[in-house]
Structures are given as C-alpha cells and as structure tokens.
C-alpha cells in the first residue's frame, strides 16, 4: 500500500510539474502578449500623433490657400476698379478731344470766313483806291 501511495505521489508530482510548466508557458505567453499590446498601443499613439500633425498641417495649408485666394480676389477687385477708373478717364479724355476738335473746326471755319472778309475788304479798298486815283487824275487833267 505504501508503494502504491508512493507511486501515486510520484504521479501527482509529475502531473504537478507538467501543470507548473504549462502555467510558466502561459505566463510567458501572457507577458509576450502584454509586450505586443504595449507595442501596439505605442504604435497606435504614434499613428494618432502623426494624424494629428497631418491634420494640423492640412488645416494650416487650407488657411494659407484661403488667404491667398482672398488676396487674389482682393487684387482682382482692385485691378478691376483701377481698370474701370482708367476707362472712365479715357472716355473723358476722348470727350475732351472731340470737343477740342469741334472747337478747332469752328475756329478754322471762322478763320476762313475772316480771311474771305479781309480779302473782300482788301478788294473793296483797292477798288476805292482805284476810284480815288481816277478822280485825282481827272482833277489833275481838269486843272491842267
């Protein structure tokens, strides 16, 4: 009976050793899983940080693009306003030019009329001079 008890004890010890090895293996495996989980958590945090930086960078880039677009729009509006002002100035200058051309044409017309009047006056004066000279000659002839 003692031999049977010793054999049973030896069997129980062997079984206990097997269970201890299984527990040690399970503990090692659990530690490995914990290490992998910690590594995965660190990788996930790094990925979140990278996403956060990329989002922030994209936001800053979008703000810069919005500002540039606004500046281009403002520049375009200013250029359009300046162009409109220049067109108005050009129209005013064209109107002034047309008025000056009309005034020049009127002045030329009046100058032409004045020249005709002077030419007519000169012809009248020459005629009067001829008449006076003829009278003077007649008077001299009668006096002689």
Secondary structure, DSSP 8 states (H G I E B T S, - for coil): -HHHHHHHHHHHHHHHHHHHHHHHHHHHHHHHHHHHHHHHHHHHHHHHHHHHHHHHHHHHHHHHHHHHHHHHHHHHHHHHHHHHHHHHHHHHHHHHHHHHHHHHHHHHHHHHHHHHHHHHHHHHHHHHHHHHHHHHHHHHHHH-
